[in-house]
Amino acid sequence: MLTKFSRKRKKLLEIKQVDLLYASIPTVAFATIMNFSIFVYLLWDVSEHDGIIIWSVFNIVALLIRIMLTLLYKHTKDHEHIERSRHLFTFSAMFSAMALGSVAWLMFPEASTAHQNFLYFLVGGMVAGASSTLGARFEIYLIYALFALVPVIIKAYSLGTDVQIAMGIILTSFLFFIIMGVKKVSITIKNALLLEIDNTDLVSSLEEEIKEKDRANAIKSQFLANMSHEIRTPMNAIISMNQMALQTPLSEKQKELLTNVDESSSTLLNIVNDILDISKMEAGKLSLEHVEFELSDVLKKLATFTSLQIIQKDIELIFDIDKDIPNYLMGDPARVEQIILNLLNNAIKFTQEGEVILRMYPIKKDNHHLRLGISISDTGIGIDQESAHELFSDFSQADITATRQYDGTGLGLTITQRLAKLMRGKVYVESVEGQGSTFTIEIELKTQTKPQTTMYDLISTKDLNVLLLIPNANVTKSLDNIFAPLHWNQTLCRDTASLETLMASNTTEFDIAIVDFSFSDEPISLFLSNNHKFFHTIKHCFIFGNLTQKEALSLQPAPKNSISIASFLVKPLIADTFIKKISPFYRVSPPETAVNKLDLAKKKLFSLPKKHLLLVEDNITNLMILQLAFEESPFELTTATNGQKAVDTTLNSEQVFDLILMDIQMPIMNGYDATVNIRTDERYKDVPIVALTANVLQEYQDKAKEVGMNAYITKPIDLESFYFNLYEMLK
């Protein structure tokens, strides 16, 4: 039982109890009138009429007092003076009880035992019935019961007959037990009301906590949006100008330096995106795209990113992609890439030597759906079982010292797990400390209805004789998935001893040789030269290795009897890359997909007839980038440095622009307000207005759509998609 409570709870309890008491008055009034009528009707012929009239007036006054007090209480709801309201109710209940009890003296049927017994039971019944209306406050019920029933009990004892004394005893026992019962009921009601008060307080506290959390989330989201905007604005200048510089004639060294800048910028951008992703996930605002994409494009990007990361490490990076996975899929390619890249980055980060293997395989597939299995295994530091469950917590790494030793925010695995769940999948890990880890992901994608054509359809290599000089069995297995559709005849040597045996007895004329850079202990160019008689008989010789080994090969002096190298195959090797490398030698030119996609998108856009564009941007550097992006175009450009100038330029000019690129955060007038104002001109009802901003949160994109913007392009600008999107709007 709750016996101790704060002053506030005590007052709230008293308010609820008094509310219950006053709420019962309409019921009490109805019951009083009914019982009053029964009393008068049955006792009129057996009691003094003067007594009945006095008793009736007494009860009517008592009832009117209670009704008036109830109306006053409901009208004022004076909770500040709740004790006064309770005392007034107590007085009215006592007065009503006295009126009821006075029946024993004012209208007692002296001559009729039957009517006497009826009076006893009727008064007792009214006392019992009052337990439901007065039980909220035990002391009030006690006063009512005593003032109503004690006069009747005294009257019964005073009559002195055996029957009346027996009735007095019965009524006394009844009074005792009803009082004890109501006391328990009162305690139950009290505890129920206290529980209701506590629950109300708890709900209020929770609601306040939710509001506070929403406010904090709003502040955090705004902070992250501002932080993202402030970081992305200068990054836009760095990345965009760097991309433009990479399109100009460069020396190999310059290209290498600018490529490193590009990769470092992308890394920084990924960190910013990771923080924003966590924020979106916590707010439940992260949604997935559902678009057509090619798995080969995702693999190419992964191969490009990861091949650069293993340059300083003695790691064999292997992509083992099952040949039965469809290439044309539907889903969110950026998020699929993000999931795999997060795990690959971790594996490479925590592995100093050995292998990192990406395996992809179909778990279940039909004509429309694919459950894709992805595993990333490494021979790195591994983790103990106790630390494994912490891996998917925000900002966590298995060992806190690992953050300093290996760098990283600790967000990658958290994001990976949440993205996998959004794709109806899961992530789990198996690891042995000191031996390595395997992270496995399952995700669901859809397959496209278009025919699943591949790069293999562009070449013909059936029945070619191919020599593989690959020492690593896992590498060989990954190559088997690439080579299987080619239907050629493979011969494998894992070491120089097996190659010497082959050369001594070989009668096969090989069309292709694929030689791993690490096949021999001696430099690869010297190894080929020392065996030039054999390798000269092979039509096309490919060297297979990482970017460091490619650089090393270019620096090796050409030995006597050097062997011509057809091409260098960079690890990790994927099917599309390999096909492009060998296609020049086997009757089919590289397909259009081999053309630089950025150049292709730019060429398509700039092939359009002359257009008039309005560029609205307050940052001078970003404005210059936009102007440089259109430098080779036939378009006429007009600039404005804030929203107000954009409105003035559009509404006060006879020139109607074909497209407007609009920054969002600008002084004087922002891009949203500028768009609303421009749309008031009928001439600009259907003109594309494109938001060009560093704000990447969904609410900003929703606002852009709401005010009438046609598209939303985020900074840093990806020139390929930028040119493509503008082409689609202007064509």
N, C-alpha and C positions, 0 to 999 in steps of 0.2 A: 504494500500500500504506500502511496506517496503521501508523506506527512510533512516533509520539509520542502518548501519551495520559496522562491524569491518573492519580494514585495510585488514586483510586476505580475508574476504568475498568480499571486493571491488576488490581486485586483481583477485580473482577467477572469479568474475563476468565479469571483463574486458577481461580476457582470453577467457571465453566462448563466449562473444560477438564478439571478434576479430576472433575466430575460425569460428563462423557462417558467418562472412563477407567474409573471404577468401574462405570458403567452397562454397560460391555462385558464385565464379568467372567463373567456367566452364559453368554454366547456362547463366551468363551474356555474356560471350564470344559468345556462340551460338546465343543468342538473338541479340547481336550487329551485328554479321555478317549477319544475316537474314534481319534486319532492314536496315543495310548499303546497302545491295544488292537491297532492294526495293526502297530506296531513289535514288540510282544511276540510276536504271532502269526507274523509272517514271519521274525523273527530267532531264534526259540527253538531251531530246529534247527541254526543255523549259527553261533551265538555262545555264549560261556561263560555257563552258567546263573547262576553267582555274580554276574557282571557285570550280567546282565539284572535280577536281583533288586535289586542295589544301585541301579542306574539307576531301576528302578521306584519304590523307596522314595524316592529323591531327588526324582522328579517328583511323587509323591503329596504329599510334605511341601510342595513348592513350591505345588502347587495348593491345598492346605488353607490355607496362609498367605494366599494371595490371596483365597480365599473368606471367611476370618475377617476380614481387613481390610475387605472389601466390606461384610459384615454390620455391622461396627463403624461404618463411615462412614455407612451408610444409617440406622443407629439414632441416631447422635449428630448428624449433619449439622453437624459442627464447622467452620463457615465462618470462625470467628474465628482458628482455627489451620490454615488451608488449606495453608500451606507444609509443615507436619508431615505432613498427609495425603498431599500430593504426594510427599514424600520416602519415606514408607512404601510408596507404590505403586511408586515407582522401584526401591526395594530388592526388592520382591516380583517385579517384572518382570525385574530382573537375576538374581535367584535362579532364576526359571523358565527364563530363557535359559541359565544355566549348567547347569541340569539337562538341558535339551534338548541343548546342545552336548556334554555329557559322553558322549553316545552314541558319539562318535568314539573314545573310549578305553575305555569300560566294556563295550560290546557291539558292537564293530566286527567285521563278518564278514570276517576276514582271507582266507578261502579262496574266497569267492564274489564274483566281479566284478559279477555281476548284482545281488546283494543290496547290494553297495557302492554301485552307481549308484542303486539304489532309495533307499538311505539318504540320499544326497546330495540327490536331488530332493524327498524327503519333508521333510527339514529346510529346504531352500530354500522349499518351498511353505508351511511353517508361518511362516517369516520373512516371506514375501510376504503371507500372510493377516493377520499381525499389524499390517500397515499400516492396516487399517480400524479396528482397535481401539485402536491406540497413536498414530495420526496426529495426535491433538489436541495432543500434546506431542512435538516432533521429537526432543529430547534423550533422552527415555525410549525412543523407538523405536530411536534410534541405539545406545543401550546394549544393548537387547534383541538387535538384529541382530548386533552385534559379538560379544557373549558366546555367541550361539547358533550363528553360522555360521563364525566365525574358527577355532574348534577343528576343525571339519570340514574347512575349507580347508587348515589346517596338516597334518592327517592325510593328505589327498590328496597334497600335495606330498612328504610324508615317505616315501610308498610308492615314489616314484622312477620308476615305469613311465611310458611315454609317455602311456598312456591316463589314468592318475591325475593326471599333471601337467596334461594337457589339461582334465580335470575341475576341477582346482584353478584353472586360468585362467578357465574358464567361471564357476565359483562366485565368483571374485574380481570378475569383470566384473558378474555378477548383483548382488553385494552393492553395488558402486559405484552402478549405475544405480537399484537399488531405493531406496537411501538418497537419491539426488538426487530421485527421483520423490516419495518421501514428504515430503521437505523442501518441495517445492512444494505438496503436498496440505496439509501442516501450515500453511503460510502462508495458503492458501485458507480452511481451517477457522478460523484465527485471525481473518481479516478478516470472515468470515461471522458469527462470534460477536461481534466488535466492532460490526458493523452491527446485530445483534440487540439488543445492549446499548444502542446509541444509539437504536434505534427504541423500545425499552422506556422509555428515559429520556424520549424525545420524547412517547410516549403518556402517560406519567405526568405530564409537564409539561402536556400538553394537557388531561388529565383534571383536573389541579389548577387550570388556568386556567378550565376550564368550571365547576368547582365554585366558584371564586372569582367568576366572572362571575355564576353563579346566586345566590351569596350577595349580590353587589353589586346584582343585579336585585331580589332579595328586599328588601334594605334600601331600594333606590330606590322599589320599589313601596309599601313600608310608609310611607316618607317622603311619597310623593305622595298616598297614601291619607289620611295624617294631615293633610297640607297641604290637600287637597281638603276634608276634613271641617271643618277649622278655618276655611277661607274660606267654604264653603257654609253653615255654621251661621249666621253673621251675615247672609250674603246672602239666606238663606231669610226672615229677618225683614224685610229691606229690600224684596225683590221681592214677597213675599206681602202685606205691609201696603200696599205701593204699589198692587198689583192691587185690593185691597179698597177703597182710597181712590178709585181710578178708577171704582168702581161707585157711588159716592155722588154727590149733586148737586154740581157744580163749576162755577165760572166758566170761560170759555174760557182765560183766562190760567193758572188753576190746573191745568186739564186739560193744557195745553201743558207746564207745568213737570213735572208728574208723569209725563207721557209721555216726556219727556227723561230723567228718572230711570230709567224702565223700560228705555229703549233703552241707556243707559249701563250699567245692571246686566247687561243681556243681553250686552253687549260684553265685560264683565269675565268673565262666566260662560263665554263662548265661548273666551276665552284659557285659562282653567282647563281647559276640556274639551279644547282642542287639546293641551295638555301631557300630559294623561292619555291621550289617543288615541295620541300618539307612544309613550308608555310601553307601552300595550297592544299596539301594533303590533310593537315591539321584542321583546316577550315572546311574540308569537304568540297573544295572547289576545283580539284584536278579532274579533268575529263580526258578521255582518249579520243583520238581521231579514228575514223574508219574509212580508210582510203586504199586504193589499189597501189601496190608497190612490188618491186622485184627483190627477192631475197639476195640475189647476186649483188645488187647495189649496196645493200647493208653490209654484206661480207667484204666488198671492196673497201668501204670506208673503215671497217674494223681492221682490215689488213694494213691499210695505210697508217692508221693511228698507232697500232701496236708495233709495227715493224720499226718505227722510230724509237720506241721505248726500250727495245732490247739491245740497242747499239752498244751500250757500255757493259753489257752482261753476257756471261757465257751460258746463254739459254737457247734451247731448241724450241721455237714457237711453232706449233702445229695446228692447222685447221683441218679437222677430220669431219667432213660434211657428207652425210649419207646421200647417195645419188638418188634415192627415192623421194626426197623432199621436193614438193612442187616449187617452182621458182616464182610463179605469179600468185601473190597472196593479197589478202585484204586485212587491214588492221592499222596500227599506228607504228610506222617504220622507225620514227625517231625514238619512240619509247622502247621498242624491241632492241634497237641499237644501244640505247642507254643502259638497259639491263645487262646486256652481254658485255659492253665496254666497262661498266663498273666492276664486274667480276674479273674480267681479263686484267684490268689495271691493278686490282688487288693482288691477283696471282703473280703478275710480273713484279710488282713492288716487293712482295715478300719472298721472292725466289731469286737467289744469287747465282745458282747453277743448276743444270739439269733440264727439265722440260716443263713447258706450259702447253696444255692441249685443250683446244676447244672442240668439243664434239657436238654435233647436231644430228638428231634422228627423229623420225616420225614415231610417236607412241600409238596414235590412232588417227586414221584419216579416211575420209570418204569423198564423194564428189563435191562436197561443199565445205567441209570442216577439216581442220588439222589440229591435233593436239601435239605440239612440238616439244620435244625433250632437248634440253641444252645442258651440257655439263662442262665445267672448267676444272681441270685437274692440274696440280702443280707439285713440284718436289721441293717446296719451300720450307719455311720454319714450322708450319703446322700450328695447331692449337690444342690445348687440353680440353677435355669434355666439360669441365666446370665453366670454362670461359666461353664455350660455344654458344650458349643461350644468350649471352650478352651481345653477340655480334650484330644483332639486328636492332639494337637500341640506338636512339639518336646520338650522334657525336661520340660513338663508342668504338674502341678497338679492343681486341682480346687482351692486350697488355698496354696499360696506359703509357708506358715508356716507348711503345712502338710509334706513337704519334710523333715523338721527337726524332726517333731514329729513321722512320720511313716516310714522314710527312703525311698529310691527308687530313680531311675534316672529320672522318668517321661517319659521313652521311650516306656514302654509296650503297652500303648493304641495306640500310633502312629504306632508302628509296627503291632499291631493287625488289625488296620483299613486298612493299606496298603496290608497286607497279604490277608485280606478278599477280597479286590478289585481284587487282582491277581487271586483269586479263583472264580471270577465272583459273588462276594457276597457283603455284606454291614454290617455295624455295627451301631447300634443306642442305645440310652440310655434313660431310664425313671427314674427320681429320685425325691424324696421329701426330702428336707433338714431335718435332724434329724430323718428320718424314714427308709431310705435305698434306694437302687438303683437296677435297673434291666438292665443289658447289654444284648442285643440280637444280635446274629450274624447269617447270612445266608451265606452258602458256597455251591459250587457245587462240587460233587465228581462223580465218575463212580462206578458202581457195577461190581464185577467180574462175569465171566461166569460160574465159577465152582459152584457146588451145595452148597447152604448156610447151611452147617451142623454146629451144635453148640455143646457146652459141654452138653446140655440137652440130646443129643442122647446117652450119656454114662451111664446114670442112669435110674432107674425105680422107681418112687415114686407115681404112680397113686393111688388114694384113701387113701393115708396116712392121718391120723388125726393130724393136727398141731395146736398148741396153740401159739398165738402171744401175748406177754405181752409188748406192745409198747404204751407209752403215747402220742407220737407226731404223729399227723395226717399226716403231710407231709412225715415223715419217713415211715409210713404205706403205703402211696400211692406209694412211690418209691419201697418198697418191693413187692407190688402187681405186678409190671412189671417184677420183678425177678421170682416171684412164679407162675405167671399165666400159663406158659408152663408145670408146674409140675403136674397140675390137681389133687391137693390134697384138702382135706377139711380143711378150716381154721376157727379157732375160735379166736376172738379178744377181749382182755380186755385192757382198757386204764388206769385203776387205780386199786388199791388194793381192793376197795369196790366192783367193778364189778367182780374181781377174787374171792373174798369171796362168792359172790352170786353163781358163777359158781361152786365152790368147794362144796357148800352146796347141790347142786342138780345135780351134774355132774354124768353122766352114761357112758360118752365117754372114751375110752382108747386111750390116746394120744401117738403117735409115736415120735413126736418131739415137744419140747418147745423152743421157741426163746424168751429170757428174756432180755429186755433192762436194762443196768446197772443202769439207773436212775429210774427204775420202782417204786421202794420203797424208802421211806425216810431212812430206816435202811440199813446198809451194805448188799450188795447183797448176800454174803455167809450166813449171819445170817438170812436174809429173806427166803432163800431157806431152811435152816435148820429148821426154825420155822414152815415151811409148808412141812416138809419132808414126811409126810404120803401121801400127794398129789403128790409131785414131784418124789417120789420113784416109782410111777406107770408109769412114763413117760420114755420111752426107752432111748431117747437121749436129753440131755438138753444143749442148746447153750446159751452163754452169748454174748450180743451184746453191744459194746461200743467202745470208742476211745482208743488210745495207753496209755494215762494216766490212764484210768480206768482199762486197762489190767494190768498195773503195780500195781495199787492199789489192784486189786483182788489177785495178787500173794503175796502181803504183808499181806493180811487179815489172821488172825489165823483161822485154821480150827475149826469150832464149832462142838459141839456134834451133831450127826445125820447129818453130812455134806452130801451134794448131789454131786455126781460125775459129773463133767463138761465134755461134749464130746469135745468141742472146744470153742475158743473165736473168735467171728466174729468181725473183726476190721472195724469201720466206716471210710470212706464211703464204703458201701458194694456194690460190683458189682457181676454180675451173675457168671462169671468164678470162682471167689474166693469162692463163696458160694458152687458151685457144687463140687469143689475140697475138701471142708471141709466135705461135707456129703457123698461123693462118697465111702469112706471106709466102711460106714455102710450099703450101699445099692448095694452090689453085684458087683460093677464095680471098678476096681483099678484105681488110678489116671492115666490119659493118659501120653504119653511121653512128652507133653508140660509142664507137672509139673516138669520135670527134669530141673535142673539149666542150662539155655541156654549157659552160659559161659563154664561150665564143658563139656557140649555136644559138643560145637564148638572146644574146646581144645582137647577133646578125638578123634574127627574125624581127626583133623590135625595130631596129634601125632600117629595115627594109620597108617599113610603113611610109606612106606619103607624109608630107609635112604636117606637124601638129603643133599646137600652141599649149605649152604647159606653164602652170603657175607653181613655183616652188616657195613654200612658206616655212621659214626656218629662222629662229633667232640666233642660233649658234653659227658664227661666221665660218668656223672650220667645217662643220657639217654642211653648210650651204655650199662651200667650195667643193666638197666631196660630191654633192649632187650635181653640180655643174660639170665636174670632171667626168662623172658617170655618163653624161649626155654629150661629151665633147665631140664625139665622132658621129653624132646623130644628125638627122635633117631637121630636128625640132627647134622651134623658137622658144626660148626660156624667158620668163619674167619672174622676178624675185620679190618677196615681201618678208620683212623681218619680225612681224608680229601679226596677230589675228586681225587687229583693226585695219592695218595697212592692206591685208588680204581682202577684207570686206570692201574697203574704199576702191581698191584696184578692180575688183570684179563688178561692183554695182555702178561705179561711175565711169566705166569704160565701155565703148562700143564693141571692143574685142571680147568675144566669148571664148573662154579657154576650153580645150578639149579634155583636160585632166588637171586636177589640183592635188599636189602633194602637200599635206598639212601636218606640221608638228603639233603636238598637243600642249605641252607646257611652255607658254610664252608670256612675256610681259604685256601689260595693257589689256589684251584680250587673248584668251586661250583658244585652242583649236576647236573645241566643242562649240563654244559660243559663236566663233567665226563661221563654222559650218551652218549652224541654225540661221544666222543672218544671211548667208549666201543663198541658202535654199529658199528664202522668201522671194527671190527673183525667178520668175517663170523660166527664164533662159537657162537657169542652172538646176532645173528640176531633175534632169537625168544625167547631168555631167558627173563623171566619177570623181569622188573626193576620197583620197586615200590617206588614212592616218599613218604618220611616219614618226614613231616615238620610241623612247627607251622604256616606257612603261609596259610591262609584260603581264601584269595580273589580269585575271578574267574580267573583273568589274570594269576595268578601263576599256576592254574590248566591247563589253556589253553597252557601255555608255556611248562608245563610238557608233555602234550600230543604231542605238536609240536616237541619236541626233541626226542620222542620215548619212553616215560615212559608208562607203561601199566596200572598203577593205582595210585591213589593219596590218601594217608591216613594222616589225620591231627592229630596233637597232641593237647591236651592230647589223648593218644591212648585209644580207647574203646576196651578192650581185646576181647570181644565177637565177634565184627565185624572184628577185626584184624585177629583172628584165622580163622574165616569163610572165609574171602577174600583170605587169603593165601592158605587155603585148596582148594578153587575153582581154583586157579592158578597152584597148584602143583599136584592135583589128576591125 
